[in-house]
Amino acid sequence: MNSLKLPVWLSGLNGKAVAAPILIILMLAMMILPLPAFILDVFFSFNIAIAVIVLLTSLYTVKPLDFMVFPTVLLVSTMLRLSLNVASTRVVLTEGHTGPDAAGKVIEAFGHFLIGGNYTVGIVVFVILTIINFTVVTKGAGRIAEVGARFALDAMPGKQMAIDADLNAGLIVEQEARRRRTEVAQEAEFYGAMDGASKYVRGDAVAGIMVTVINIVGGLIVGMVQHDLDFASALKNYTLLAIGDGLVAQIPSLIISTAAGVVVSRVASDQDIGGQLIGQLFAKPQVLIISGAIIGGMGIIPGMPHMAFILLSSLLCGGGYLLTKRNQEAATASEAKPETQAAPAPEMEEVGWQDILPVDTLGLEVGYRLIPLVDKTQGGELLKRIKGIRKKFAQEVGFLSPPVHIRDNLELKPAAYKIALKGVEIGSGEALNGQYLAINPGMVSGPLPGQETTDPAFGLPAVWIDASMREQAQTMGYTVVDAGTVIATHLNHLITSNAAELLGRQEVQQLLDHLAKEMPKMVEDLVPKLLPLSVLQKVLQNLLMEGVHIRDMRSIIETLSEQAMHTQDANELTAQVRIALGRAIVQQIFPSTNELTVMTLDNRLERLLMQALNTGGNDSVALEPGLADTLASQTEAAAQQQEQMGLTPVLLVPAPLRALLAKFLRRTLPQLKVLSHAELPESKTIRVTSLVGGQ
């Protein structure tokens, strides 16, 4: 039996997809088509239920973006109330002469139960609710949303730079960075949408007043002219119906306006609004006891309702006493320690080889105030970031760095840290736990109050600020990071800069073992048949020393297998490997362009260097002091000119001179990249910006 096949456009629909269009169509239909009283009761009840659901959802929302659809809900609920006003007005004017239940039981209940059937009381209550909704709740929520939208937009550049800094430091992956960037944009859009949506609620309050007045006036005309009612009867019937109709719409409007105020006025936290209220308002016992004493004092004033004040005072004082007792018990339990007998003193042991501790390849020592950052029991945020740094380093550079051994050092300043490589300090700094480092990238709008310092990783001017100033600093263009990020970024910079020293014999062997799983024959034919492990290590270290990644081990092994039969010299093999990796090297320096902007040597200087090379050989070249000074100073000036133009300083030289100049200039210009003509892909075009030695 053939099954019934739906059209493609219809089969793709589901309940969630058609719910919103159906609701919009129903609202438009209510404005046009007459509705019976029972259907009005159903929609009025639905309107009240929606308002309550929205209010409770806002109370249990942890952060505003968790209720991102709220501006749309605000618009739809406002349109629903206006549609109900139009539909109920039609029923009130056509059937109002028959009695107070002409427009349904809901309007009748609001007209009789809430205002006691007295239209004067109803008018006063309706006006008060409208004033509260229009001038207090809605206006305040709209102002908060407006300010929030402005600050969110101003803070976007700083937040984006902070995300990029975390990504570059290896603290987050690309997917997490993309999610955080989307969240920053959504936050600004949310507050902007809330600012606009609040105008709908304010317009709804004005429309409610006008609709109520029109219903009263229109009802009097219809009742007296068309149904021959006397003025008193017409005034009573139509006024009660109009006020009941207005209250039915105004109370849900007030509830949703309150929900809007709750959403935009709360500060981001990991608790909902109920948890924040209980945890912060009733957390201090002294506040409860003093408040209870004040209320009790007011209760003994003659003429006051003594029972109410004294009862409330007793509850507050009792709550404060119980809270104090509970805090004392918790403190006693945390301080109590099991008694242990003193262990006998151990016998004196002879000194042995076990007393010689191996030197850690990578070490991080912290002062006692930074211990919470590296303590697993206290969160240890820095431990997770170091793990992310090692993972990113392995993915980008091509080998797994040694683990970082962390220990506390009481000899350091409380907020100081020290990074060591093979037991020797290579970097240090201070990180104030609980504060934020605002780094000046060079385009901030003004200074910040705080402790001035420099970024330990890159030497940029910075200032330590309190957490309360974080948003302001981001708005002013600063890159704001916490203490853990400062240490992690510094550690990542030093690990990358000293990658060659981190690649020891053990790491090279582990790398070969890993490669042998995919290409066992290539690895076996190279080491140790053609090349000793020590020579391979030296070649890889030469590459890393000049910032060349070794991820493409297949090309490296293939090149070494071809050249090892001709030479065992590590420097010559390195030059051949660089030629094989030329495309990757150029891509690393010029990631998104086919035009290579470089510096080159003047012909006269190039000839002098070639003569010195031919005279001394690769291993014993000694440059004449005047020539060396000229080369260093003019190269430095040309490199600074490149950096001022926003370009990476790259010196292009003949292949025989590349290793010599790279080694000579590395100490004074570590950021300079020296390439040879043989390393450039044929598809790239070259643009020379300056000549070294041409003056």
Residue pairs with C-beta under 8 A, 6 or more apart in sequence:
5 11
20 76
23 76
23 80
24 76
24 79
27 76
27 79
27 80
27 83
28 83
30 43
30 83
30 84
30 86
30 87
31 83
31 86
31 87
34 87
34 90
34 91
34 94
35 43
35 87
35 90
35 91
37 91
37 95
37 101
37 102
37 103
37 104
37 105
38 104
40 84
40 87
40 88
40 91
40 103
40 104
40 106
40 107
41 104
41 105
41 106
43 80
43 84
43 87
44 84
44 104
44 106
44 107
44 248
45 106
47 77
47 80
47 81
47 84
47 248
47 249
47 252
48 248
48 251
48 252
50 77
50 80
50 252
51 77
51 251
51 252
51 253
51 255
51 256
51 259
52 255
54 70
54 73
54 77
54 255
54 256
54 259
55 255
55 256
55 258
55 259
55 262
57 67
57 259
58 67
58 70
58 259
58 260
58 262
58 263
58 273
59 259
59 262
59 272
59 273
59 274
60 272
60 273
60 274
61 67
61 263
61 266
61 272
61 273
62 268
62 269
62 270
62 271
62 272
63 268
63 269
64 70
64 187
64 190
64 191
64 263
64 264
64 266
64 268
65 183
65 186
65 187
65 190
67 263
68 186
68 190
70 190
70 194
70 197
70 259
70 260
70 263
71 190
71 193
71 194
71 196
71 197
72 197
73 256
74 194
74 197
74 198
74 200
74 201
74 256
74 260
75 197
75 200
77 252
77 256
78 200
78 201
78 203
78 204
78 253
81 204
81 208
81 249
81 252
81 253
82 204
82 207
84 248
84 249
85 207
85 208
85 211
85 245
85 249
88 103
88 104
88 107
88 245
88 248
89 211
89 214
89 215
89 218
89 245
91 102
91 103
91 104
92 102
92 103
92 107
92 215
92 219
92 238
92 241
92 242
92 245
93 215
93 218
93 219
93 222
94 222
95 102
95 103
96 102
96 103
96 219
96 222
96 223
96 237
96 238
96 241
97 222
97 223
97 227
97 229
97 234
97 237
99 237
100 108
100 111
100 112
100 237
100 240
100 241
100 244
101 108
102 241
103 241
103 244
103 245
106 248
107 241
107 244
107 245
107 248
108 244
109 244
110 244
110 247
110 248
111 117
111 122
111 240
111 241
111 243
111 244
111 247
112 240
112 244
114 122
114 125
114 247
115 121
115 122
115 125
115 243
115 244
115 247
117 240
119 235
119 236
119 239
119 240
119 243
122 239
122 240
122 243
122 244
122 247
123 239
123 243
125 247
126 212
126 243
126 246
126 247
126 250
127 209
129 247
129 250
129 251
129 254
130 205
130 208
130 209
130 250
132 254
133 201
133 205
133 250
133 253
133 254
133 257
134 202
134 205
134 206
137 254
137 257
137 258
137 260
137 261
138 198
138 201
138 202
138 205
138 257
138 260
139 202
140 261
140 265
141 194
141 198
141 257
141 260
141 261
141 264
141 265
142 195
142 198
142 199
142 202
144 261
144 264
144 265
145 191
145 194
145 195
145 198
145 260
145 264
146 195
148 191
148 194
148 195
148 264
149 188
149 191
149 192
149 194
149 195
151 471
151 475
152 187
152 188
152 191
152 192
153 188
153 192
154 475
155 471
155 474
155 475
156 184
156 185
156 188
157 474
157 477
158 473
158 474
158 475
158 476
158 477
158 478
158 479
158 480
159 184
159 474
160 181
160 184
161 441
161 479
162 474
162 479
162 480
162 481
163 172
163 177
163 180
163 181
163 184
164 177
165 479
165 481
165 485
165 489
166 172
166 177
166 481
166 485
167 173
167 174
167 177
168 489
169 385
169 389
169 485
169 488
169 489
169 492
170 385
170 388
170 389
170 390
170 391
170 392
170 393
170 488
170 492
171 385
171 388
171 389
171 485
171 488
172 180
172 388
173 388
191 264
194 260
194 263
194 264
197 260
198 260
201 253
201 256
201 257
201 260
204 253
205 250
205 253
208 246
208 249
208 250
208 253
209 246
211 245
211 246
212 242
212 243
212 245
212 246
215 238
215 241
215 242
215 245
215 246
216 235
216 238
216 239
216 242
218 238
219 234
219 237
219 238
219 239
219 241
219 242
220 231
220 234
220 235
220 238
222 238
223 229
223 233
223 234
223 237
223 238
224 230
224 231
224 234
227 234
229 237
262 273
266 273
266 276
269 276
271 279
282 288
282 319
282 323
283 323
285 319
285 320
285 321
285 323
285 324
285 327
286 320
287 320
288 316
288 317
288 319
288 320
288 323
289 316
289 317
289 320
289 321
289 324
291 316
292 312
292 313
292 314
292 315
292 316
292 317
292 318
292 319
292 320
293 313
293 317
295 309
295 312
295 313
295 316
296 309
296 310
296 313
296 314
296 317
298 304
298 309
299 305
299 306
299 308
299 309
299 310
299 312
299 313
300 306
300 309
300 310
359 422
359 423
360 405
360 420
360 422
360 423
361 402
361 421
361 422
361 502
361 504
362 401
362 402
362 403
362 404
362 405
362 419
362 420
362 421
362 495
362 502
363 404
363 405
363 406
363 407
363 419
363 420
363 421
363 423
364 374
364 386
364 404
364 405
364 406
364 407
364 417
364 418
364 419
364 420
364 487
364 491
365 406
365 407
365 408
365 409
365 412
365 417
365 418
365 420
366 373
366 374
366 406
366 407
366 408
366 409
366 412
366 416
366 417
366 487
367 408
367 409
367 410
367 412
367 413
367 414
367 415
367 416
367 417
368 408
368 410
368 414
369 414
369 415
369 433
370 414
370 415
370 416
370 417
370 431
370 433
370 483
370 487
371 378
371 408
372 378
372 379
372 380
372 433
373 380
373 381
373 382
373 431
373 433
373 483
373 484
373 487
374 380
374 382
374 383
374 406
374 408
376 383
381 484
382 484
382 487
382 488
383 406
385 484
385 485
385 488
386 404
386 406
386 488
386 491
389 488
389 491
389 492
389 495
390 400
390 401
390 403
390 404
392 492
393 401
393 492
393 495
393 496
393 499
394 400
394 401
396 549
396 551
397 496
397 499
397 544
397 549
397 550
397 551
398 511
398 549
398 550
398 551
398 552
398 553
399 503
399 507
399 510
399 511
399 550
400 507
400 510
401 495
401 499
401 502
401 507
402 502
402 504
402 507
404 491
409 418
412 418
413 430
415 430
415 431
415 432
415 433
415 483
416 428
416 429
416 430
417 428
417 429
417 430
417 431
417 487
418 425
418 427
418 428
419 425
419 426
419 427
419 428
419 490
419 491
419 494
420 426
421 494
421 498
421 501
421 502
422 501
426 494
426 498
427 456
427 490
427 491
427 494
428 456
429 456
429 486
429 487
429 490
430 453
430 456
431 437
431 483
431 484
431 486
431 487
432 451
432 464
432 483
433 483
434 467
434 483
435 450
435 464
435 465
435 466
435 467
435 483
436 464
436 465
436 466
436 467
436 469
436 470
436 473
436 480
436 481
436 482
436 483
437 453
437 455
437 462
437 463
437 464
437 465
437 480
437 481
437 482
437 483
437 485
437 486
438 448
438 450
438 462
438 463
438 464
438 465
438 469
438 473
438 478
438 479
438 480
439 455
439 460
439 461
439 462
439 478
439 479
439 480
439 481
440 460
440 461
440 462
440 463
440 478
441 460
441 477
441 478
441 479
442 460
443 477
444 476
444 477
444 478
445 476
445 477
446 476
447 463
448 463
448 465
448 469
448 472
448 473
448 476
448 478
449 463
449 465
449 469
450 463
450 464
450 465
450 466
450 469
451 463
451 464
452 461
452 462
452 463
453 462
453 463
453 464
454 460
454 461
454 462
455 461
455 462
455 486
456 486
456 490
457 486
457 489
457 490
457 492
457 493
458 493
465 473
465 480
470 480
473 480
474 480
481 489
495 502
499 544
500 541
500 542
500 544
500 545
501 541
503 537
503 540
503 541
503 544
504 537
505 533
505 534
505 537
508 533
508 536
508 537
508 540
509 533
511 553
512 523
512 527
512 533
512 536
515 522
515 523
515 553
515 557
516 523
516 524
519 554
519 557
522 554
522 557
522 558
522 561
523 557
525 561
526 536
526 557
526 560
526 561
526 564
527 533
527 536
530 560
530 561
530 564
530 565
531 560
531 564
531 568
532 568
535 568
535 570
535 573
536 560
538 570
538 574
539 556
539 560
539 570
539 573
539 574
539 577
540 550
540 556
542 570
542 571
542 574
543 549
543 550
543 574
543 577
543 578
543 581
544 550
545 666
546 662
546 666
546 673
546 674
547 588
547 673
548 578
548 581
548 584
548 585
548 588
549 584
549 588
550 556
552 581
552 584
555 577
555 580
555 581
556 577
556 580
556 581
558 580
559 573
559 576
559 577
559 579
559 580
560 573
560 576
560 577
563 572
563 573
563 576
564 573
567 573
571 618
571 659
574 659
575 655
575 658
575 659
575 676
578 585
578 658
578 676
578 679
579 676
579 678
579 679
581 679
582 678
582 679
582 680
582 681
583 681
585 675
585 679
586 596
586 675
586 679
586 680
586 681
586 684
589 648
589 650
589 673
589 675
590 596
590 648
590 684
594 683
594 684
594 685
595 684
595 685
595 686
595 687
596 650
596 652
596 680
596 684
596 685
596 686
596 687
597 642
597 647
597 650
597 687
597 689
598 650
598 651
598 652
598 675
598 686
598 687
598 688
598 689
599 635
599 638
599 639
599 642
599 649
599 650
599 651
599 652
599 688
599 689
599 690
599 691
599 692
600 651
600 652
600 653
600 688
600 691
600 692
601 609
601 651
601 653
601 657
601 691
601 692
601 693
602 691
602 692
602 693
602 694
604 693
605 630
605 631
605 692
605 693
606 653
606 654
606 657
606 693
608 627
609 623
609 627
609 631
609 657
609 660
609 661
610 654
610 656
610 657
612 621
612 622
612 623
612 624
612 627
613 621
613 656
613 657
613 660
616 622
618 659
618 660
621 660
623 631
623 664
628 664
630 693
631 661
631 664
631 665
631 692
631 693
632 664
632 665
632 668
634 692
634 693
634 695
635 651
635 665
635 669
635 672
635 692
636 668
636 669
638 649
638 651
638 690
638 691
638 692
639 649
639 651
639 669
639 671
639 672
641 689
641 690
642 648
642 649
642 650
642 689
642 690
643 649
643 671
645 689
647 689
648 673
649 669
649 671
649 672
649 673
650 672
650 673
650 674
650 675
651 661
651 665
651 672
651 673
651 674
651 675
651 692
652 675
652 676
652 677
652 680
652 686
652 688
653 661
653 674
653 675
653 676
653 677
654 676
654 677
655 676
655 677
655 678
655 679
657 676
658 674
658 675
658 676
658 679
661 674
662 674
665 672
665 674
666 672
680 686
